[in-house]
C-alpha cells in the first residue's frame, strides 16, 4: 500500500491526497500552509460522510 496521506490547506481548506503536502497551494497560492489530517477529518472537510 502506498504511503499516502491527506493534507489540508489551513488557509482555504483545500484537500490534497499524496505522499506530502504541496509546497504551494494551487487554490490560494500560499506557501507551506498544508497540514496533515486524518481520514475522518478529510471526509468531513470534503463533505463526504
Ligand atoms: Zn489554500
mmCIF file of the protein (N, C-alpha, C, O) and its ligand, coordinates in Angstrom:
data_MODEL
# 
_entry.id   MODEL 
# 
loop_
_entity.id 
_entity.type 
_entity.pdbx_number_of_molecules 
1 polymer     1 
2 non-polymer 1 
# 
_entity_poly.entity_id                      1 
_entity_poly.type                           'polypeptide(L)' 
_entity_poly.nstd_linkage                   no 
_entity_poly.nstd_monomer                   no 
_entity_poly.pdbx_seq_one_letter_code       
;(UNK)(UNK)(UNK)(UNK)(UNK)(UNK)(UNK)(UNK)(UNK)(UNK)(UNK)(UNK)(UNK)(UNK)(UNK)(UNK)
(UNK)(UNK)(UNK)(UNK)(UNK)(UNK)(UNK)(UNK)(UNK)(UNK)(UNK)(UNK)(UNK)(UNK)(UNK)(UNK)
(UNK)(UNK)(UNK)(UNK)(UNK)(UNK)(UNK)(UNK)(UNK)(UNK)(UNK)(UNK)(UNK)(UNK)(UNK)(UNK)
(UNK)
;
_entity_poly.pdbx_seq_one_letter_code_can   XXXXXXXXXXXXXXXXXXXXXXXXXXXXXXXXXXXXXXXXXXXXXXXXX 
_entity_poly.pdbx_strand_id                 A 
# 
loop_
_entity_poly_seq.entity_id 
_entity_poly_seq.num 
_entity_poly_seq.mon_id 
_entity_poly_seq.hetero 
1 1  UNK n 
1 2  UNK n 
1 3  UNK n 
1 4  UNK n 
1 5  UNK n 
1 6  UNK n 
1 7  UNK n 
1 8  UNK n 
1 9  UNK n 
1 10 UNK n 
1 11 UNK n 
1 12 UNK n 
1 13 UNK n 
1 14 UNK n 
1 15 UNK n 
1 16 UNK n 
1 17 UNK n 
1 18 UNK n 
1 19 UNK n 
1 20 UNK n 
1 21 UNK n 
1 22 UNK n 
1 23 UNK n 
1 24 UNK n 
1 25 UNK n 
1 26 UNK n 
1 27 UNK n 
1 28 UNK n 
1 29 UNK n 
1 30 UNK n 
1 31 UNK n 
1 32 UNK n 
1 33 UNK n 
1 34 UNK n 
1 35 UNK n 
1 36 UNK n 
1 37 UNK n 
1 38 UNK n 
1 39 UNK n 
1 40 UNK n 
1 41 UNK n 
1 42 UNK n 
1 43 UNK n 
1 44 UNK n 
1 45 UNK n 
1 46 UNK n 
1 47 UNK n 
1 48 UNK n 
1 49 UNK n 
# 
loop_
_struct_asym.id 
_struct_asym.entity_id 
A 1 
B 2 
# 
loop_
_chem_comp.id 
_chem_comp.type 
_chem_comp.mon_nstd_flag 
UNK 'L-peptide linking' . 
ZN  non-polymer         . 
# 
_pdbx_entity_nonpoly.entity_id   2 
_pdbx_entity_nonpoly.name        ? 
_pdbx_entity_nonpoly.comp_id     ZN 
# 
_pdbx_nonpoly_scheme.asym_id         B 
_pdbx_nonpoly_scheme.entity_id       2 
_pdbx_nonpoly_scheme.mon_id          ZN 
_pdbx_nonpoly_scheme.ndb_seq_num     1 
_pdbx_nonpoly_scheme.pdb_seq_num     101 
_pdbx_nonpoly_scheme.auth_seq_num    101 
_pdbx_nonpoly_scheme.pdb_mon_id      ZN 
_pdbx_nonpoly_scheme.auth_mon_id     ZN 
_pdbx_nonpoly_scheme.pdb_strand_id   A 
_pdbx_nonpoly_scheme.pdb_ins_code    . 
# 
loop_
_atom_site.group_PDB 
_atom_site.id 
_atom_site.type_symbol 
_atom_site.label_atom_id 
_atom_site.label_alt_id 
_atom_site.label_comp_id 
_atom_site.label_asym_id 
_atom_site.label_entity_id 
_atom_site.label_seq_id 
_atom_site.pdbx_PDB_ins_code 
_atom_site.Cartn_x 
_atom_site.Cartn_y 
_atom_site.Cartn_z 
_atom_site.occupancy 
_atom_site.B_iso_or_equiv 
_atom_site.pdbx_formal_charge 
_atom_site.auth_seq_id 
_atom_site.auth_comp_id 
_atom_site.auth_asym_id 
_atom_site.auth_atom_id 
_atom_site.pdbx_PDB_model_num 
ATOM   1   N  N  . UNK A 1 1  ? 0.852   -1.196 0.000  1.00 0.00 ? 1   UNK A N  1 
ATOM   2   C  CA . UNK A 1 1  ? 0.000   0.000  0.000  1.00 0.00 ? 1   UNK A CA 1 
ATOM   3   C  C  . UNK A 1 1  ? 0.890   1.249  0.000  1.00 0.00 ? 1   UNK A C  1 
ATOM   4   O  O  . UNK A 1 1  ? 1.791   1.371  0.830  1.00 0.00 ? 1   UNK A O  1 
ATOM   5   N  N  . UNK A 1 2  ? 0.640   2.152  -0.910 1.00 0.00 ? 2   UNK A N  1 
ATOM   6   C  CA . UNK A 1 2  ? 1.457   3.368  -0.966 1.00 0.00 ? 2   UNK A CA 1 
ATOM   7   C  C  . UNK A 1 2  ? 1.276   4.223  0.278  1.00 0.00 ? 2   UNK A C  1 
ATOM   8   O  O  . UNK A 1 2  ? 0.192   4.285  0.858  1.00 0.00 ? 2   UNK A O  1 
ATOM   9   N  N  . UNK A 1 3  ? 2.345   4.870  0.670  1.00 0.00 ? 3   UNK A N  1 
ATOM   10  C  CA . UNK A 1 3  ? 2.298   5.695  1.868  1.00 0.00 ? 3   UNK A CA 1 
ATOM   11  C  C  . UNK A 1 3  ? 1.752   7.081  1.530  1.00 0.00 ? 3   UNK A C  1 
ATOM   12  O  O  . UNK A 1 3  ? 2.491   8.060  1.429  1.00 0.00 ? 3   UNK A O  1 
ATOM   13  N  N  . UNK A 1 4  ? 0.438   7.123  1.362  1.00 0.00 ? 4   UNK A N  1 
ATOM   14  C  CA . UNK A 1 4  ? -0.188  8.407  1.033  1.00 0.00 ? 4   UNK A CA 1 
ATOM   15  C  C  . UNK A 1 4  ? -1.087  8.865  2.167  1.00 0.00 ? 4   UNK A C  1 
ATOM   16  O  O  . UNK A 1 4  ? -1.719  8.061  2.852  1.00 0.00 ? 4   UNK A O  1 
ATOM   17  N  N  . UNK A 1 5  ? -1.127  10.150 2.343  1.00 0.00 ? 5   UNK A N  1 
ATOM   18  C  CA . UNK A 1 5  ? -1.905  10.723 3.427  1.00 0.00 ? 5   UNK A CA 1 
ATOM   19  C  C  . UNK A 1 5  ? -2.697  11.924 2.936  1.00 0.00 ? 5   UNK A C  1 
ATOM   20  O  O  . UNK A 1 5  ? -2.496  12.418 1.826  1.00 0.00 ? 5   UNK A O  1 
ATOM   21  N  N  . UNK A 1 6  ? -3.597  12.376 3.788  1.00 0.00 ? 6   UNK A N  1 
ATOM   22  C  CA . UNK A 1 6  ? -4.393  13.555 3.468  1.00 0.00 ? 6   UNK A CA 1 
ATOM   23  C  C  . UNK A 1 6  ? -3.772  14.790 4.100  1.00 0.00 ? 6   UNK A C  1 
ATOM   24  O  O  . UNK A 1 6  ? -3.266  14.769 5.222  1.00 0.00 ? 6   UNK A O  1 
ATOM   25  N  N  . UNK A 1 7  ? -3.835  15.861 3.330  1.00 0.00 ? 7   UNK A N  1 
ATOM   26  C  CA . UNK A 1 7  ? -3.335  17.140 3.819  1.00 0.00 ? 7   UNK A CA 1 
ATOM   27  C  C  . UNK A 1 7  ? -4.394  18.209 3.549  1.00 0.00 ? 7   UNK A C  1 
ATOM   28  O  O  . UNK A 1 7  ? -5.137  18.131 2.570  1.00 0.00 ? 7   UNK A O  1 
ATOM   29  N  N  . UNK A 1 8  ? -4.450  19.191 4.419  1.00 0.00 ? 8   UNK A N  1 
ATOM   30  C  CA . UNK A 1 8  ? -5.430  20.267 4.250  1.00 0.00 ? 8   UNK A CA 1 
ATOM   31  C  C  . UNK A 1 8  ? -4.720  21.615 4.319  1.00 0.00 ? 8   UNK A C  1 
ATOM   32  O  O  . UNK A 1 8  ? -3.874  21.855 5.181  1.00 0.00 ? 8   UNK A O  1 
ATOM   33  N  N  . UNK A 1 9  ? -5.094  22.489 3.382  1.00 0.00 ? 9   UNK A N  1 
ATOM   34  C  CA . UNK A 1 9  ? -4.570  23.853 3.410  1.00 0.00 ? 9   UNK A CA 1 
ATOM   35  C  C  . UNK A 1 9  ? -5.258  24.604 4.539  1.00 0.00 ? 9   UNK A C  1 
ATOM   36  O  O  . UNK A 1 9  ? -6.486  24.658 4.604  1.00 0.00 ? 9   UNK A O  1 
ATOM   37  N  N  . UNK A 1 10 ? -4.453  25.188 5.434  1.00 0.00 ? 10  UNK A N  1 
ATOM   38  C  CA . UNK A 1 10 ? -5.038  25.883 6.584  1.00 0.00 ? 10  UNK A CA 1 
ATOM   39  C  C  . UNK A 1 10 ? -5.616  27.237 6.213  1.00 0.00 ? 10  UNK A C  1 
ATOM   40  O  O  . UNK A 1 10 ? -6.278  27.875 7.030  1.00 0.00 ? 10  UNK A O  1 
ATOM   41  N  N  . UNK A 1 11 ? -5.369  27.681 4.983  1.00 0.00 ? 11  UNK A N  1 
ATOM   42  C  CA . UNK A 1 11 ? -5.885  28.977 4.545  1.00 0.00 ? 11  UNK A CA 1 
ATOM   43  C  C  . UNK A 1 11 ? -7.248  28.822 3.866  1.00 0.00 ? 11  UNK A C  1 
ATOM   44  O  O  . UNK A 1 11 ? -8.206  29.506 4.225  1.00 0.00 ? 11  UNK A O  1 
ATOM   45  N  N  . UNK A 1 12 ? -7.331  27.913 2.878  1.00 0.00 ? 12  UNK A N  1 
ATOM   46  C  CA . UNK A 1 12 ? -8.568  27.802 2.100  1.00 0.00 ? 12  UNK A CA 1 
ATOM   47  C  C  . UNK A 1 12 ? -9.248  26.436 2.239  1.00 0.00 ? 12  UNK A C  1 
ATOM   48  O  O  . UNK A 1 12 ? -10.264 26.181 1.593  1.00 0.00 ? 12  UNK A O  1 
ATOM   49  N  N  . UNK A 1 13 ? -8.685  25.553 3.086  1.00 0.00 ? 13  UNK A N  1 
ATOM   50  C  CA . UNK A 1 13 ? -9.267  24.227 3.339  1.00 0.00 ? 13  UNK A CA 1 
ATOM   51  C  C  . UNK A 1 13 ? -9.254  23.294 2.132  1.00 0.00 ? 13  UNK A C  1 
ATOM   52  O  O  . UNK A 1 13 ? -10.037 22.345 2.080  1.00 0.00 ? 13  UNK A O  1 
ATOM   53  N  N  . UNK A 1 14 ? -8.397  23.543 1.183  1.00 0.00 ? 14  UNK A N  1 
ATOM   54  C  CA . UNK A 1 14 ? -8.231  22.649 0.057  1.00 0.00 ? 14  UNK A CA 1 
ATOM   55  C  C  . UNK A 1 14 ? -7.654  21.326 0.557  1.00 0.00 ? 14  UNK A C  1 
ATOM   56  O  O  . UNK A 1 14 ? -6.746  21.320 1.388  1.00 0.00 ? 14  UNK A O  1 
ATOM   57  N  N  . UNK A 1 15 ? -8.174  20.212 0.058  1.00 0.00 ? 15  UNK A N  1 
ATOM   58  C  CA . UNK A 1 15 ? -7.687  18.890 0.470  1.00 0.00 ? 15  UNK A CA 1 
ATOM   59  C  C  . UNK A 1 15 ? -6.768  18.319 -0.593 1.00 0.00 ? 15  UNK A C  1 
ATOM   60  O  O  . UNK A 1 15 ? -7.079  18.338 -1.784 1.00 0.00 ? 15  UNK A O  1 
ATOM   61  N  N  . UNK A 1 16 ? -5.620  17.808 -0.136 1.00 0.00 ? 16  UNK A N  1 
ATOM   62  C  CA . UNK A 1 16 ? -4.675  17.163 -1.037 1.00 0.00 ? 16  UNK A CA 1 
ATOM   63  C  C  . UNK A 1 16 ? -4.388  15.763 -0.539 1.00 0.00 ? 16  UNK A C  1 
ATOM   64  O  O  . UNK A 1 16 ? -4.212  15.553 0.661  1.00 0.00 ? 16  UNK A O  1 
ATOM   65  N  N  . UNK A 1 17 ? -4.338  14.794 -1.458 1.00 0.00 ? 17  UNK A N  1 
ATOM   66  C  CA . UNK A 1 17 ? -4.017  13.423 -1.098 1.00 0.00 ? 17  UNK A CA 1 
ATOM   67  C  C  . UNK A 1 17 ? -2.738  13.019 -1.803 1.00 0.00 ? 17  UNK A C  1 
ATOM   68  O  O  . UNK A 1 17 ? -2.659  13.062 -3.031 1.00 0.00 ? 17  UNK A O  1 
ATOM   69  N  N  . UNK A 1 18 ? -1.734  12.625 -1.030 1.00 0.00 ? 18  UNK A N  1 
ATOM   70  C  CA . UNK A 1 18 ? -0.468  12.247 -1.645 1.00 0.00 ? 18  UNK A CA 1 
ATOM   71  C  C  . UNK A 1 18 ? 0.572   11.934 -0.589 1.00 0.00 ? 18  UNK A C  1 
ATOM   72  O  O  . UNK A 1 18 ? 0.257   11.830 0.597  1.00 0.00 ? 18  UNK A O  1 
ATOM   73  N  N  . UNK A 1 19 ? 1.813   11.784 -1.026 1.00 0.00 ? 19  UNK A N  1 
ATOM   74  C  CA . UNK A 1 19 ? 2.880   11.421 -0.098 1.00 0.00 ? 19  UNK A CA 1 
ATOM   75  C  C  . UNK A 1 19 ? 3.369   12.619 0.711  1.00 0.00 ? 19  UNK A C  1 
ATOM   76  O  O  . UNK A 1 19 ? 4.093   12.453 1.693  1.00 0.00 ? 19  UNK A O  1 
ATOM   77  N  N  . UNK A 1 20 ? 2.975   13.824 0.305  1.00 0.00 ? 20  UNK A N  1 
ATOM   78  C  CA . UNK A 1 20 ? 3.348   15.017 1.043  1.00 0.00 ? 20  UNK A CA 1 
ATOM   79  C  C  . UNK A 1 20 ? 2.465   16.180 0.648  1.00 0.00 ? 20  UNK A C  1 
ATOM   80  O  O  . UNK A 1 20 ? 1.874   16.180 -0.432 1.00 0.00 ? 20  UNK A O  1 
ATOM   81  N  N  . UNK A 1 21 ? 2.375   17.164 1.513  1.00 0.00 ? 21  UNK A N  1 
ATOM   82  C  CA . UNK A 1 21 ? 1.571   18.330 1.174  1.00 0.00 ? 21  UNK A CA 1 
ATOM   83  C  C  . UNK A 1 21 ? 2.266   19.163 0.113  1.00 0.00 ? 21  UNK A C  1 
ATOM   84  O  O  . UNK A 1 21 ? 3.494   19.253 0.107  1.00 0.00 ? 21  UNK A O  1 
ATOM   85  N  N  . UNK A 1 22 ? 1.505   19.773 -0.783 1.00 0.00 ? 22  UNK A N  1 
ATOM   86  C  CA . UNK A 1 22 ? 2.111   20.633 -1.809 1.00 0.00 ? 22  UNK A CA 1 
ATOM   87  C  C  . UNK A 1 22 ? 2.843   21.810 -1.160 1.00 0.00 ? 22  UNK A C  1 
ATOM   88  O  O  . UNK A 1 22 ? 2.411   22.329 -0.130 1.00 0.00 ? 22  UNK A O  1 
ATOM   89  N  N  . UNK A 1 23 ? 3.936   22.215 -1.763 1.00 0.00 ? 23  UNK A N  1 
ATOM   90  C  CA . UNK A 1 23 ? 4.676   23.344 -1.218 1.00 0.00 ? 23  UNK A CA 1 
ATOM   91  C  C  . UNK A 1 23 ? 3.835   24.614 -1.341 1.00 0.00 ? 23  UNK A C  1 
ATOM   92  O  O  . UNK A 1 23 ? 3.768   25.439 -0.429 1.00 0.00 ? 23  UNK A O  1 
ATOM   93  N  N  . UNK A 1 24 ? 3.196   24.737 -2.507 1.00 0.00 ? 24  UNK A N  1 
ATOM   94  C  CA . UNK A 1 24 ? 2.375   25.920 -2.743 1.00 0.00 ? 24  UNK A CA 1 
ATOM   95  C  C  . UNK A 1 24 ? 0.944   25.481 -3.044 1.00 0.00 ? 24  UNK A C  1 
ATOM   96  O  O  . UNK A 1 24 ? 0.716   24.602 -3.875 1.00 0.00 ? 24  UNK A O  1 
ATOM   97  N  N  . UNK A 1 25 ? -0.002  26.092 -2.371 1.00 0.00 ? 25  UNK A N  1 
ATOM   98  C  CA . UNK A 1 25 ? -1.395  25.730 -2.589 1.00 0.00 ? 25  UNK A CA 1 
ATOM   99  C  C  . UNK A 1 25 ? -1.856  26.200 -3.971 1.00 0.00 ? 25  UNK A C  1 
ATOM   100 O  O  . UNK A 1 25 ? -1.706  27.377 -4.299 1.00 0.00 ? 25  UNK A O  1 
ATOM   101 N  N  . UNK A 1 26 ? -2.418  25.292 -4.791 1.00 0.00 ? 26  UNK A N  1 
ATOM   102 C  CA . UNK A 1 26 ? -2.855  25.677 -6.133 1.00 0.00 ? 26  UNK A CA 1 
ATOM   103 C  C  . UNK A 1 26 ? -4.100  26.564 -6.112 1.00 0.00 ? 26  UNK A C  1 
ATOM   104 O  O  . UNK A 1 26 ? -4.414  27.230 -7.098 1.00 0.00 ? 26  UNK A O  1 
ATOM   105 N  N  . UNK A 1 27 ? -4.796  26.565 -4.989 1.00 0.00 ? 27  UNK A N  1 
ATOM   106 C  CA . UNK A 1 27 ? -6.036  27.339 -4.898 1.00 0.00 ? 27  UNK A CA 1 
ATOM   107 C  C  . UNK A 1 27 ? -5.805  28.764 -4.384 1.00 0.00 ? 27  UNK A C  1 
ATOM   108 O  O  . UNK A 1 27 ? -6.278  29.732 -4.979 1.00 0.00 ? 27  UNK A O  1 
ATOM   109 N  N  . UNK A 1 28 ? -5.076  28.879 -3.277 1.00 0.00 ? 28  UNK A N  1 
ATOM   110 C  CA . UNK A 1 28 ? -4.901  30.218 -2.686 1.00 0.00 ? 28  UNK A CA 1 
ATOM   111 C  C  . UNK A 1 28 ? -3.481  30.755 -2.841 1.00 0.00 ? 28  UNK A C  1 
ATOM   112 O  O  . UNK A 1 28 ? -3.191  31.881 -2.435 1.00 0.00 ? 28  UNK A O  1 
ATOM   113 N  N  . UNK A 1 29 ? -2.582  29.936 -3.439 1.00 0.00 ? 29  UNK A N  1 
ATOM   114 C  CA . UNK A 1 29 ? -1.213  30.366 -3.743 1.00 0.00 ? 29  UNK A CA 1 
ATOM   115 C  C  . UNK A 1 29 ? -0.335  30.600 -2.519 1.00 0.00 ? 29  UNK A C  1 
ATOM   116 O  O  . UNK A 1 29 ? 0.766   31.136 -2.647 1.00 0.00 ? 29  UNK A O  1 
ATOM   117 N  N  . UNK A 1 30 ? -0.802  30.209 -1.334 1.00 0.00 ? 30  UNK A N  1 
ATOM   118 C  CA . UNK A 1 30 ? 0.031   30.375 -0.144 1.00 0.00 ? 30  UNK A CA 1 
ATOM   119 C  C  . UNK A 1 30 ? 1.040   29.237 -0.057 1.00 0.00 ? 30  UNK A C  1 
ATOM   120 O  O  . UNK A 1 30 ? 0.774   28.130 -0.526 1.00 0.00 ? 30  UNK A O  1 
ATOM   121 N  N  . UNK A 1 31 ? 2.188   29.504 0.537  1.00 0.00 ? 31  UNK A N  1 
ATOM   122 C  CA . UNK A 1 31 ? 3.259   28.514 0.616  1.00 0.00 ? 31  UNK A CA 1 
ATOM   123 C  C  . UNK A 1 31 ? 3.341   27.900 2.012  1.00 0.00 ? 31  UNK A C  1 
ATOM   124 O  O  . UNK A 1 31 ? 3.215   28.592 3.023  1.00 0.00 ? 31  UNK A O  1 
ATOM   125 N  N  . UNK A 1 32 ? 3.559   26.574 2.041  1.00 0.00 ? 32  UNK A N  1 
ATOM   126 C  CA . UNK A 1 32 ? 3.713   25.833 3.297  1.00 0.00 ? 32  UNK A CA 1 
ATOM   127 C  C  . UNK A 1 32 ? 2.530   25.988 4.248  1.00 0.00 ? 32  UNK A C  1 
ATOM   128 O  O  . UNK A 1 32 ? 2.710   26.201 5.447  1.00 0.00 ? 32  UNK A O  1 
ATOM   129 N  N  . UNK A 1 33 ? 1.324   25.880 3.703  1.00 0.00 ? 33  UNK A N  1 
ATOM   130 C  CA . UNK A 1 33 ? 0.140   26.009 4.555  1.00 0.00 ? 33  UNK A CA 1 
ATOM   131 C  C  . UNK A 1 33 ? -0.584  24.682 4.744  1.00 0.00 ? 33  UNK A C  1 
ATOM   132 O  O  . UNK A 1 33 ? -1.618  24.632 5.410  1.00 0.00 ? 33  UNK A O  1 
ATOM   133 N  N  . UNK A 1 34 ? -0.052  23.607 4.167  1.00 0.00 ? 34  UNK A N  1 
ATOM   134 C  CA . UNK A 1 34 ? -0.711  22.311 4.301  1.00 0.00 ? 34  UNK A CA 1 
ATOM   135 C  C  . UNK A 1 34 ? -0.312  21.611 5.586  1.00 0.00 ? 34  UNK A C  1 
ATOM   136 O  O  . UNK A 1 34 ? 0.866   21.551 5.937  1.00 0.00 ? 34  UNK A O  1 
ATOM   137 N  N  . UNK A 1 35 ? -1.298  21.086 6.276  1.00 0.00 ? 35  UNK A N  1 
ATOM   138 C  CA . UNK A 1 35 ? -1.035  20.267 7.455  1.00 0.00 ? 35  UNK A CA 1 
ATOM   139 C  C  . UNK A 1 35 ? -1.612  18.881 7.212  1.00 0.00 ? 35  UNK A C  1 
ATOM   140 O  O  . UNK A 1 35 ? -2.576  18.726 6.463  1.00 0.00 ? 35  UNK A O  1 
ATOM   141 N  N  . UNK A 1 36 ? -1.020  17.875 7.846  1.00 0.00 ? 36  UNK A N  1 
ATOM   142 C  CA . UNK A 1 36 ? -1.519  16.514 7.701  1.00 0.00 ? 36  UNK A CA 1 
ATOM   143 C  C  . UNK A 1 36 ? -2.779  16.344 8.528  1.00 0.00 ? 36  UNK A C  1 
ATOM   144 O  O  . UNK A 1 36 ? -2.852  16.795 9.670  1.00 0.00 ? 36  UNK A O  1 
ATOM   145 N  N  . UNK A 1 37 ? -3.772  15.685 7.937  1.00 0.00 ? 37  UNK A N  1 
ATOM   146 C  CA . UNK A 1 37 ? -5.012  15.412 8.666  1.00 0.00 ? 37  UNK A CA 1 
ATOM   147 C  C  . UNK A 1 37 ? -5.346  13.934 8.541  1.00 0.00 ? 37  UNK A C  1 
ATOM   148 O  O  . UNK A 1 37 ? -4.820  13.249 7.664  1.00 0.00 ? 37  UNK A O  1 
ATOM   149 N  N  . UNK A 1 38 ? -6.215  13.441 9.412  1.00 0.00 ? 38  UNK A N  1 
ATOM   150 C  CA . UNK A 1 38 ? -6.576  12.032 9.313  1.00 0.00 ? 38  UNK A CA 1 
ATOM   151 C  C  . UNK A 1 38 ? -7.779  11.854 8.391  1.00 0.00 ? 38  UNK A C  1 
ATOM   152 O  O  . UNK A 1 38 ? -8.417  12.823 7.979  1.00 0.00 ? 38  UNK A O  1 
ATOM   153 N  N  . UNK A 1 39 ? -8.068  10.604 8.080  1.00 0.00 ? 39  UNK A N  1 
ATOM   154 C  CA . UNK A 1 39 ? -9.107  10.282 7.106  1.00 0.00 ? 39  UNK A CA 1 
ATOM   155 C  C  . UNK A 1 39 ? -10.479 10.828 7.506  1.00 0.00 ? 39  UNK A C  1 
ATOM   156 O  O  . UNK A 1 39 ? -11.247 11.272 6.652  1.00 0.00 ? 39  UNK A O  1 
ATOM   157 N  N  . UNK A 1 40 ? -10.781 10.794 8.788  1.00 0.00 ? 40  UNK A N  1 
ATOM   158 C  CA . UNK A 1 40 ? -12.093 11.277 9.228  1.00 0.00 ? 40  UNK A CA 1 
ATOM   159 C  C  . UNK A 1 40 ? -12.228 12.787 9.009  1.00 0.00 ? 40  UNK A C  1 
ATOM   160 O  O  . UNK A 1 40 ? -13.275 13.277 8.586  1.00 0.00 ? 40  UNK A O  1 
ATOM   161 N  N  . UNK A 1 41 ? -11.156 13.503 9.303  1.00 0.00 ? 41  UNK A N  1 
ATOM   162 C  CA . UNK A 1 41 ? -11.189 14.957 9.102  1.00 0.00 ? 41  UNK A CA 1 
ATOM   163 C  C  . UNK A 1 41 ? -11.276 15.275 7.613  1.00 0.00 ? 41  UNK A C  1 
ATOM   164 O  O  . UNK A 1 41 ? -11.957 16.215 7.203  1.00 0.00 ? 41  UNK A O  1 
ATOM   165 N  N  . UNK A 1 42 ? -10.573 14.471 6.806  1.00 0.00 ? 42  UNK A N  1 
ATOM   166 C  CA . UNK A 1 42 ? -10.595 14.678 5.362  1.00 0.00 ? 42  UNK A CA 1 
ATOM   167 C  C  . UNK A 1 42 ? -11.999 14.492 4.811  1.00 0.00 ? 42  UNK A C  1 
ATOM   168 O  O  . UNK A 1 42 ? -12.446 15.265 3.963  1.00 0.00 ? 42  UNK A O  1 
ATOM   169 N  N  . UNK A 1 43 ? -12.693 13.470 5.291  1.00 0.00 ? 43  UNK A N  1 
ATOM   170 C  CA . UNK A 1 43 ? -14.070 13.208 4.838  1.00 0.00 ? 43  UNK A CA 1 
ATOM   171 C  C  . UNK A 1 43 ? -14.982 14.363 5.201  1.00 0.00 ? 43  UNK A C  1 
ATOM   172 O  O  . UNK A 1 43 ? -15.793 14.813 4.391  1.00 0.00 ? 43  UNK A O  1 
ATOM   173 N  N  . UNK A 1 44 ? -14.839 14.835 6.429  1.00 0.00 ? 44  UNK A N  1 
ATOM   174 C  CA . UNK A 1 44 ? -15.668 15.943 6.877  1.00 0.00 ? 44  UNK A CA 1 
ATOM   175 C  C  . UNK A 1 44 ? -15.405 17.195 6.055  1.00 0.00 ? 44  UNK A C  1 
ATOM   176 O  O  . UNK A 1 44 ? -16.334 17.881 5.632  1.00 0.00 ? 44  UNK A O  1 
ATOM   177 N  N  . UNK A 1 45 ? -14.124 17.483 5.836  1.00 0.00 ? 45  UNK A N  1 
ATOM   178 C  CA . UNK A 1 45 ? -13.747 18.675 5.095  1.00 0.00 ? 45  UNK A CA 1 
ATOM   179 C  C  . UNK A 1 45 ? -14.239 18.609 3.659  1.00 0.00 ? 45  UNK A C  1 
ATOM   180 O  O  . UNK A 1 45 ? -14.564 19.634 3.060  1.00 0.00 ? 45  UNK A O  1 
ATOM   181 N  N  . UNK A 1 46 ? -14.295 17.385 3.099  1.00 0.00 ? 46  UNK A N  1 
ATOM   182 C  CA . UNK A 1 46 ? -14.720 17.220 1.714  1.00 0.00 ? 46  UNK A CA 1 
ATOM   183 C  C  . UNK A 1 46 ? -16.239 17.067 1.615  1.00 0.00 ? 46  UNK A C  1 
ATOM   184 O  O  . UNK A 1 46 ? -16.796 17.039 0.518  1.00 0.00 ? 46  UNK A O  1 
ATOM   185 N  N  . UNK A 1 47 ? -16.896 16.969 2.758  1.00 0.00 ? 47  UNK A N  1 
ATOM   186 C  CA . UNK A 1 47 ? -18.345 16.840 2.748  1.00 0.00 ? 47  UNK A CA 1 
ATOM   187 C  C  . UNK A 1 47 ? -18.834 15.442 2.421  1.00 0.00 ? 47  UNK A C  1 
ATOM   188 O  O  . UNK A 1 47 ? -19.993 15.259 2.046  1.00 0.00 ? 47  UNK A O  1 
ATOM   189 N  N  . UNK A 1 48 ? -17.960 14.451 2.560  1.00 0.00 ? 48  UNK A N  1 
ATOM   190 C  CA . UNK A 1 48 ? -18.337 13.063 2.315  1.00 0.00 ? 48  UNK A CA 1 
ATOM   191 C  C  . UNK A 1 48 ? -18.540 12.404 3.667  1.00 0.00 ? 48  UNK A C  1 
ATOM   192 O  O  . UNK A 1 48 ? -17.572 12.245 4.410  1.00 0.00 ? 48  UNK A O  1 
ATOM   193 N  N  . UNK A 1 49 ? -19.700 12.034 3.999  1.00 0.00 ? 49  UNK A N  1 
ATOM   194 C  CA . UNK A 1 49 ? -19.858 11.350 5.283  1.00 0.00 ? 49  UNK A CA 1 
ATOM   195 C  C  . UNK A 1 49 ? -20.933 10.291 5.198  1.00 0.00 ? 49  UNK A C  1 
ATOM   196 O  O  . UNK A 1 49 ? -21.208 9.609  6.186  1.00 0.00 ? 49  UNK A O  1 
HETATM 197 ZN ZN . ZN  B 2 .  ? -5.020  27.066 0.022  1.00 0.00 ? 101 ZN  A ZN 1 
# 
